Amino acid sequence: MYSKIYGAGISGIDGFIITVECSARNKIPGFELVGLPDLAVKEAKERVRNACANSGIQFPVATLTVNLAPADKKKEGSALDLPILLAILQAGAVIFPERDLSRKCFIGELSLSGELRAVRGVLSMCVAARDAGFSEFYVPLANAEEAAAVEGINVIPVSNIADLVRHLNGNLDMPSIACTTGTYKNTINHYDKDFSDVKGQALAKRAMEIAAAGGHNILLIGPPGTGKSMLAKRLPTILPPLTFDEAIESTKVYSISGSLRAGESLLFTRPFRAPHHTMSAVSLVGGGANPMPGEVSLAHNGVLFLDELPEFPKQVTDTLRQPLEDGTVTITRAAAKVTFPCNFMLVAAMNPCRCGYFGHPTKECTCKPEDVKRYISKISGPLLDRIDIQIELPSLSYAEISSREETGERSEVIRERVTAAREYANCRMRAAGERPKSNADLDAAEIKRFCKTDDAANMILQAAYDSLGLSARGYDRVLRVARTIADLDRSEIICAQHIAEAIQLRSLDKKYWG
């Protein structure tokens, strides 16, 4: 007898439908699994047999051939345990052959007792099932809330195969669960940190607001204890709200990498990743024998924070150059090529020297001049050139540290200005027939088209170009930042004050690297 059941797999961050076919013939008992299965899929044979035996289900005594289609695409992981079992049971008439399962998709790992265990990548697979026209998606109970984030398909949680078999035979009703979209809309922008927590540092706060409004990468330089990490950790709180589509895309990455916390079905806030400087290049950009997302992809639609930037090996930070330009990471292996998204804001922090007190007004720096230069040179020029804003944080005074008053603006207030500036820029792009993008991503032609300056601004820009020795790329970056500052002022023309502030946010070129 022949049967056909549908499951799903993962390629990159996207799911794809897998057709599980089973042919059962009344010959010598045997079990063959074909269709490019990896080791975890091959081991399903033993899990399927024991799950049936321990659930009181008669395993068909026949020659079984199970094919996973498309046969030329590698199948990985344990999510195919359930569809393989169901295909065998329907071919063996344990599940009534006349039952129509063509619009149902099944995923789940089997335990030897017959219970279903959670698998990774459920959200991506559920999206693929919905897009392929399936009406019902059966998942392990532990993955049900994650799958329920997808609208347009009924998600049915399954705790064990005995109940599922009875349900498919019409002897038990298993209800679907409600979509969690409403929960998402009521939970976004709930942060436990706020910009008002940061004492002093008015210039740095302004720089962070500009960076958020234009999607600019930013470097914070200052001695220990000036608030660099505090500012970085609060940057997500002033970014525009995470849209539902962005939440789905980011959650896909977390689901595939197994980074979703217990009970978490969807990301409600923008990701913030802060890897340690001992990490490897593979951990940062992704990779492995079976390619998995790295930190840059886990920071997709959010913030990647590299604290103590010079302590990261140069060969590791240099791998950021292509992701920062393209917004994607492509990993090629002999068996497959996968692409992960990585559209993130980079925030880096560093001390001005190894001891941290180079240029400090009161504390003496213990580093030699050549040591300071050696420390700074650990940052590659090409990476530094991709950071639009470089700001120095001074030490705080006693009055600023000891103040008990909340002197700074709350994140909610800053976020409203940032969101308004981004919408102002998007309206300009749409009016010109272009797809909206952040100012940090404007190319040379778009800079020429959208960064119009007045005469006074041109004079200041020319003087800065000559005195700072800006490169062509540095010139473009000043214009991009000035465009963002003008958007915050809702000005279509970039004026002198906008250029002056943009230059101030990049004036460290001469002090540290010039």
C-alpha positions as CSV (number, residue, x, y, z in Angstrom):
1,M,0.0,0.0,0.0
2,Y,1.1,3.6,-0.7
3,S,0.7,6.7,1.4
4,K,1.8,10.3,1.3
5,I,2.3,12.7,4.3
6,Y,3.7,16.2,4.4
7,G,6.4,17.5,6.7
8,A,8.8,20.4,6.6
9,G,12.5,21.2,6.8
10,I,14.8,24.2,7.0
11,S,17.1,25.8,4.5
12,G,18.9,28.9,5.8
13,I,16.1,30.7,7.8
14,D,13.3,29.6,5.4
15,G,11.2,26.5,5.6
16,F,10.3,24.2,2.8
17,I,7.8,21.4,2.4
18,I,8.9,17.8,2.4
19,T,6.8,15.0,0.9
20,V,7.1,11.8,2.9
21,E,6.1,8.8,0.7
22,C,5.8,5.3,2.1
23,S,5.4,2.0,0.2
24,A,4.4,-1.1,2.3
25,R,4.7,-4.5,0.6
26,N,3.8,-7.9,2.2
27,K,7.3,-9.4,2.0
28,I,10.2,-9.9,4.4
29,P,10.0,-7.1,7.1
30,G,12.4,-4.3,6.4
31,F,12.8,-0.6,6.6
32,E,14.6,1.6,4.0
33,L,14.8,5.4,4.3
34,V,15.9,7.3,1.2
35,G,16.0,10.9,0.0
36,L,19.3,12.3,1.2
37,P,18.6,12.0,5.0
38,D,21.3,13.0,7.4
39,L,22.3,10.9,10.4
40,A,19.6,12.4,12.7
41,V,16.9,11.6,10.1
42,K,18.2,8.0,9.6
43,E,18.0,7.4,13.3
44,A,14.3,8.1,13.1
45,K,13.8,4.4,12.1
46,E,14.6,3.3,15.7
47,R,12.6,6.1,17.3
48,V,9.6,5.3,15.2
49,R,9.6,1.6,16.0
50,N,10.0,2.1,19.8
51,A,7.4,4.9,19.9
52,C,4.9,2.7,18.4
53,A,5.7,-0.2,20.7
54,N,5.5,1.9,23.8
55,S,2.2,3.6,22.7
56,G,0.3,0.4,22.1
57,I,0.3,0.9,18.3
58,Q,0.9,-2.0,16.0
59,F,3.9,-1.3,13.8
60,P,3.3,-2.7,10.2
61,V,5.0,-6.0,9.5
62,A,6.1,-5.4,5.9
63,T,8.9,-4.2,3.6
64,L,8.8,-0.5,4.1
65,T,10.4,2.0,1.8
66,V,10.2,5.7,2.9
67,N,11.2,8.4,0.4
68,L,11.8,12.1,1.4
69,A,11.1,14.4,-1.6
70,P,12.6,16.4,-3.1
71,A,15.2,13.7,-3.1
72,D,18.1,15.9,-4.2
73,K,17.8,18.2,-1.2
74,K,19.5,17.2,2.1
75,K,17.1,16.6,5.0
76,E,18.4,17.4,8.5
77,G,17.3,17.2,12.1
78,S,14.6,15.3,13.9
79,A,11.5,17.2,12.8
80,L,10.6,14.5,10.3
81,D,10.1,11.8,12.9
82,L,6.4,12.4,13.0
83,P,5.6,12.5,9.3
84,I,7.7,9.4,8.7
85,L,5.7,7.6,11.4
86,L,2.3,8.7,10.0
87,A,3.3,7.8,6.5
88,I,4.1,4.2,7.7
89,L,0.9,3.9,9.8
90,Q,-1.3,5.0,6.9
91,A,0.5,2.7,4.5
92,G,-0.1,-0.1,7.0
93,A,-3.8,0.9,7.4
94,V,-3.3,1.8,11.1
95,I,-4.5,5.3,10.1
96,F,-7.5,4.8,7.8
97,P,-6.3,5.0,4.2
98,E,-9.5,6.9,3.2
99,R,-8.6,9.8,5.6
100,D,-7.6,12.8,3.5
101,L,-4.4,14.3,5.0
102,S,-3.4,16.2,1.9
103,R,-4.0,19.7,3.5
104,K,-2.2,18.8,6.8
105,C,1.5,19.3,7.6
106,F,3.2,17.5,10.5
107,I,6.5,18.0,12.3
108,G,7.9,16.8,15.6
109,E,10.6,14.6,17.2
110,L,9.5,11.4,18.8
111,S,10.6,10.1,22.2
112,L,10.8,6.4,22.7
113,S,7.6,6.7,24.9
114,G,5.6,8.1,22.0
115,E,5.6,11.7,23.2
116,L,6.5,14.6,20.9
117,R,9.5,16.8,21.7
118,A,10.2,20.3,20.6
119,V,12.2,21.0,17.5
120,R,14.0,24.0,16.1
121,G,12.8,26.2,13.2
122,V,9.1,25.7,13.8
123,L,8.2,29.3,12.9
124,S,9.9,29.0,9.5
125,M,8.3,25.7,8.8
126,C,4.8,27.0,9.7
127,V,5.2,30.0,7.4
128,A,6.2,27.6,4.6
129,A,3.2,25.4,5.2
130,R,0.8,28.4,5.2
131,D,2.4,29.7,2.0
132,A,2.1,26.2,0.4
133,G,-1.7,26.2,1.0
134,F,-1.9,23.9,4.0
135,S,-4.9,24.5,6.3
136,E,-3.6,22.6,9.4
137,F,-0.1,22.4,11.0
138,Y,0.5,19.8,13.7
139,V,3.4,20.6,16.1
140,P,4.7,19.4,19.5
141,L,2.9,21.0,22.4
142,A,6.1,22.9,23.4
143,N,6.3,24.6,20.0
144,A,2.6,25.4,19.7
145,E,2.8,29.1,20.8
146,E,5.7,29.7,18.5
147,A,3.8,28.4,15.5
148,A,0.7,30.3,16.5
149,A,2.4,33.6,15.6
150,V,1.6,32.8,12.0
151,E,-1.8,33.9,10.7
152,G,-3.8,32.0,8.1
153,I,-3.3,28.4,9.3
154,N,-4.7,26.3,12.1
155,V,-2.0,25.2,14.6
156,I,-2.8,22.0,16.4
157,P,-0.6,21.0,19.4
158,V,0.2,17.4,19.8
159,S,1.5,15.8,23.0
160,N,1.7,12.1,22.0
161,I,1.2,9.9,18.9
162,A,-1.5,7.8,20.5
163,D,-3.9,10.8,20.7
164,L,-2.9,12.0,17.3
165,V,-3.7,8.6,15.6
166,R,-7.1,8.6,17.3
167,H,-7.7,12.2,16.1
168,L,-6.7,11.4,12.5
169,N,-9.1,8.4,12.6
170,G,-11.9,10.6,13.8
171,N,-12.1,9.3,17.3
172,L,-10.7,12.3,19.2
173,D,-11.1,16.0,18.8
174,M,-7.8,18.0,19.1
175,P,-8.5,21.8,19.1
176,S,-6.3,24.4,17.4
177,I,-4.9,27.3,19.4
178,A,-5.5,31.0,18.8
179,C,-3.0,33.1,16.9
180,T,-0.8,35.3,19.1
181,T,-0.8,38.4,16.9
182,G,-2.9,40.3,19.4
183,T,-0.5,39.5,22.2
184,Y,2.3,40.9,20.1
185,K,0.6,44.2,19.5
186,N,0.0,44.6,23.2
187,T,3.6,43.8,24.2
188,I,6.0,45.7,21.8
189,N,8.3,48.3,23.2
190,H,8.2,47.0,26.8
191,Y,11.8,47.5,27.9
192,D,13.2,47.2,31.4
193,K,15.9,49.9,30.6
194,D,15.4,53.6,29.8
195,F,17.6,56.4,28.5
196,S,16.7,58.5,31.5
197,D,18.9,56.1,33.6
198,V,22.0,57.6,32.0
199,K,23.6,60.5,33.9
200,G,25.1,63.4,31.9
201,Q,26.6,62.6,28.5
202,A,24.3,65.0,26.6
203,L,26.4,64.9,23.4
204,A,26.6,61.1,23.4
205,K,22.8,60.8,23.9
206,R,22.3,63.2,21.0
207,A,24.7,61.0,18.9
208,M,22.7,57.9,19.8
209,E,19.5,59.6,18.7
210,I,21.0,60.5,15.4
211,A,22.4,57.0,14.9
212,A,19.0,55.5,15.7
213,A,17.2,57.9,13.3
214,G,19.5,57.1,10.4
215,G,20.5,53.5,11.1
216,H,24.1,54.7,11.5
217,N,26.9,52.6,13.0
218,I,28.5,54.3,16.0
219,L,31.8,54.1,18.0
220,L,31.9,55.2,21.6
221,I,35.3,56.1,23.0
222,G,36.0,57.0,26.6
223,P,37.7,56.0,29.9
224,P,36.1,53.3,32.1
225,G,32.9,54.3,33.8
226,T,31.6,56.9,31.4
227,G,28.5,55.1,30.4
228,K,29.4,53.5,27.1
229,S,27.8,50.2,27.8
230,M,24.7,51.8,29.4
231,L,24.1,53.9,26.3
232,A,24.6,50.9,24.0
233,K,22.2,48.7,26.0
234,R,19.5,51.4,25.8
235,L,19.8,52.0,22.0
236,P,17.1,49.4,21.2
237,T,14.6,51.4,23.4
238,I,14.8,54.4,21.1
239,L,14.6,52.5,17.8
240,P,11.3,52.5,15.9
241,P,8.9,49.8,17.1
242,L,9.5,46.3,15.7
243,T,6.9,45.6,13.0
244,F,5.2,42.3,13.0
245,D,7.0,41.2,9.8
246,E,10.3,42.1,11.3
247,A,9.4,40.2,14.4
248,I,8.6,37.1,12.4
249,E,11.9,37.4,10.5
250,S,14.0,37.9,13.6
251,T,12.2,35.1,15.4
252,K,12.9,32.7,12.5
253,V,16.7,33.2,13.1
254,Y,16.3,32.6,16.9
255,S,14.1,29.6,16.3
256,I,16.6,28.0,13.9
257,S,19.5,28.6,16.2
258,G,17.6,27.3,19.3
259,S,17.9,30.7,21.0
260,L,14.3,31.3,21.9
261,R,13.8,31.3,25.7
262,A,11.4,28.8,27.2
263,G,7.8,30.1,26.9
264,E,8.9,32.7,24.3
265,S,7.0,32.4,21.0
266,L,7.9,35.6,19.3
267,L,10.4,38.5,19.7
268,F,8.5,41.5,21.0
269,T,11.5,43.9,21.1
270,R,14.5,44.6,18.9
271,P,17.4,42.1,19.4
272,F,20.4,43.2,21.3
273,R,23.5,41.0,21.1
274,A,26.8,41.6,23.0
275,P,29.2,38.8,22.3
276,H,32.5,38.4,24.2
277,H,35.7,39.4,22.6
278,T,37.0,35.8,22.7
279,M,34.5,34.6,20.2
280,S,35.5,33.1,16.8
281,A,34.7,34.3,13.3
282,V,32.3,31.5,12.8
283,S,30.4,32.5,16.0
284,L,30.2,36.0,14.8
285,V,29.0,35.6,11.2
286,G,27.7,32.0,11.2
287,G,28.9,28.7,9.7
288,G,29.7,25.2,10.8
289,A,29.3,21.8,9.0
290,N,25.6,22.4,9.0
291,P,25.5,26.2,8.7
292,M,23.9,28.0,11.6
293,P,23.3,31.7,12.1
294,G,26.0,33.8,13.9
295,E,25.7,36.8,16.2
296,V,25.3,39.2,13.2
297,S,22.1,37.3,12.2
298,L,20.9,37.0,15.7
299,A,21.2,40.8,15.8
300,H,19.0,41.2,12.6
301,N,16.7,44.1,12.9
302,G,18.4,45.1,16.1
303,V,21.8,46.0,17.6
304,L,25.1,44.3,17.7
305,F,27.3,45.6,20.5
306,L,31.1,45.0,20.5
307,D,32.5,46.2,23.8
308,E,36.2,46.6,24.1
309,L,36.5,46.6,20.3
310,P,40.4,46.5,20.1
311,E,40.3,43.3,22.2
312,F,38.5,41.4,19.4
313,P,41.0,39.7,17.0
314,K,41.3,41.7,13.8
315,Q,40.6,38.7,11.6
316,V,37.3,38.3,13.5
317,T,36.1,42.0,13.2
318,D,37.2,42.1,9.6
319,T,34.5,39.5,8.8
320,L,32.0,42.2,9.6
321,R,32.9,44.3,6.5
322,Q,30.7,42.3,4.0
323,P,27.7,41.9,6.3
324,L,27.7,45.6,7.1
325,E,27.6,46.5,3.4
326,D,25.2,43.8,2.2
327,G,22.9,43.1,5.1
328,T,23.2,39.3,4.4
329,V,25.7,36.6,5.1
330,T,26.1,33.7,2.5
331,I,27.8,30.6,3.8
332,T,28.9,28.0,1.2
333,R,29.5,24.4,1.9
334,A,30.1,21.4,-0.4
335,A,26.5,20.2,0.1
336,A,24.6,23.5,0.2
337,K,24.7,27.3,0.2
338,V,22.6,29.2,2.7
339,T,22.0,32.9,3.2
340,F,21.2,34.5,6.6
341,P,19.9,38.0,7.0
342,C,22.0,40.4,9.1
343,N,20.6,44.0,8.8
344,F,21.8,45.4,12.1
345,M,23.2,48.5,13.7
346,L,26.7,48.2,15.0
347,V,27.6,49.9,18.3
348,A,31.2,49.6,19.3
349,A,32.9,50.8,22.5
350,M,36.5,51.2,23.4
351,N,39.0,52.8,25.8
352,P,41.3,55.4,24.3
353,C,44.3,53.2,25.3
354,R,45.0,50.0,27.2
355,C,45.0,51.6,30.6
356,G,41.9,53.6,29.6
357,Y,43.1,57.1,30.6
358,F,44.8,58.6,27.5
359,G,43.8,62.2,27.4
360,H,42.1,62.1,30.8
361,P,42.0,65.5,32.5
362,T,42.9,64.2,36.0
363,K,44.2,60.6,35.8
364,E,47.6,60.0,34.3
365,C,47.9,57.6,31.4
366,T,50.5,54.9,32.1
367,C,50.8,53.9,28.4
368,K,53.7,54.8,26.2
369,P,52.9,56.7,23.0
370,E,53.8,53.7,20.9
371,D,51.5,51.5,23.1
372,V,48.6,53.9,22.5
373,K,49.2,53.8,18.8
374,R,49.6,50.0,18.8
375,Y,46.3,49.7,20.8
376,I,44.4,51.9,18.4
377,S,45.8,50.2,15.3
378,K,44.1,46.9,16.3
379,I,41.0,48.3,14.6
380,S,41.2,47.9,10.9
381,G,40.8,51.0,8.7
382,P,38.1,49.4,6.4
383,L,36.0,48.5,9.5
384,L,36.4,52.0,11.0
385,D,35.5,53.5,7.6
386,R,32.1,51.8,7.9
387,I,31.3,53.5,11.2
388,D,29.5,56.8,10.5
389,I,29.6,58.3,14.0
390,Q,32.6,58.4,16.3
391,I,32.0,60.1,19.6
392,E,34.2,60.7,22.7
393,L,32.6,60.4,26.1
394,P,34.2,62.6,28.9
395,S,34.4,61.5,32.5
396,L,31.4,62.5,34.6
397,S,31.6,65.1,37.3
398,Y,30.7,64.3,40.9
399,A,27.5,66.5,40.6
400,E,26.4,64.4,37.6
401,I,27.0,61.1,39.2
402,S,25.5,62.0,42.6
403,S,22.4,63.6,41.2
404,R,19.1,61.9,42.3
405,E,17.0,63.7,39.8
406,E,15.9,62.2,36.5
407,T,17.4,64.8,34.2
408,G,17.4,63.0,30.9
409,E,14.5,62.4,28.5
410,R,12.8,59.1,28.6
411,S,13.3,56.6,25.8
412,E,9.6,56.9,24.7
413,V,10.1,60.6,24.0
414,I,13.3,60.0,22.0
415,R,11.7,57.1,20.1
416,E,8.9,59.3,18.9
417,R,11.4,61.7,17.3
418,V,13.4,58.9,15.8
419,T,10.3,57.3,14.3
420,A,9.1,60.6,12.9
421,A,12.5,61.2,11.3
422,R,12.5,57.8,9.7
423,E,9.0,58.3,8.4
424,Y,10.0,61.7,7.0
425,A,12.9,60.1,5.1
426,N,10.7,57.2,3.9
427,C,8.2,59.7,2.5
428,R,10.9,61.4,0.6
429,M,12.1,58.0,-0.9
430,R,8.6,56.9,-1.8
431,A,7.8,60.2,-3.5
432,A,10.9,59.7,-5.6
433,G,9.7,56.2,-6.5
434,E,12.4,54.5,-4.4
435,R,12.1,51.7,-1.8
436,P,12.4,53.2,1.7
437,K,15.8,52.6,3.3
438,S,17.7,54.1,6.2
439,N,20.0,57.1,5.5
440,A,23.0,55.0,6.4
441,D,22.3,52.7,3.4
442,L,22.1,55.5,0.7
443,D,24.4,54.8,-2.2
444,A,26.4,57.4,-4.1
445,A,23.6,58.2,-6.6
446,E,21.1,58.6,-3.8
447,I,23.4,60.9,-1.8
448,K,23.7,63.1,-4.8
449,R,19.9,63.0,-5.3
450,F,18.7,63.4,-1.7
451,C,21.4,65.2,0.1
452,K,20.9,68.8,-1.1
453,T,23.0,71.4,0.7
454,D,22.8,75.2,0.8
455,D,25.8,77.5,0.1
456,A,26.7,77.9,3.8
457,A,26.7,74.2,4.3
458,N,29.0,73.7,1.3
459,M,31.5,76.1,2.7
460,I,31.7,74.3,6.0
461,L,31.9,70.9,4.3
462,Q,34.8,72.1,2.0
463,A,36.7,73.5,5.0
464,A,36.3,70.2,6.9
465,Y,37.3,68.2,3.9
466,D,40.6,70.0,3.7
467,S,41.4,70.3,7.4
468,L,40.4,66.7,8.4
469,G,41.7,65.1,5.2
470,L,38.5,63.2,4.6
471,S,38.4,60.4,2.1
472,A,35.7,60.2,-0.5
473,R,33.9,57.6,1.7
474,G,34.3,59.9,4.7
475,Y,32.8,62.7,2.7
476,D,29.8,60.6,1.9
477,R,29.4,59.5,5.5
478,V,29.3,63.1,6.7
479,L,26.5,63.8,4.2
480,R,24.5,60.8,5.3
481,V,24.7,61.8,8.9
482,A,23.8,65.4,8.0
483,R,20.8,64.1,6.1
484,T,19.6,62.3,9.2
485,I,20.1,65.5,11.3
486,A,18.1,67.4,8.8
487,D,15.4,64.8,8.9
488,L,15.1,65.2,12.7
489,D,14.6,68.9,12.0
490,R,12.1,68.0,9.2
491,S,14.2,70.0,6.8
492,E,14.5,69.0,3.1
493,I,17.7,71.1,2.6
494,I,20.8,70.3,4.6
495,C,21.9,73.5,6.2
496,A,25.1,74.7,7.8
497,Q,24.2,73.6,11.3
498,H,23.4,70.1,10.1
499,I,26.8,69.8,8.4
500,A,28.6,71.3,11.4
501,E,27.0,68.7,13.8
502,A,27.7,65.8,11.4
503,I,31.4,66.9,11.3
504,Q,31.5,67.1,15.1
505,L,30.3,63.5,15.2
506,R,33.3,62.4,13.1
507,S,36.0,64.8,14.3
508,L,37.9,62.0,16.1
509,D,39.4,60.9,12.8
510,K,42.3,63.3,13.4
511,K,42.7,62.8,17.1
512,Y,43.0,59.0,17.2
513,W,43.6,57.9,13.6
514,G,45.0,60.9,11.8
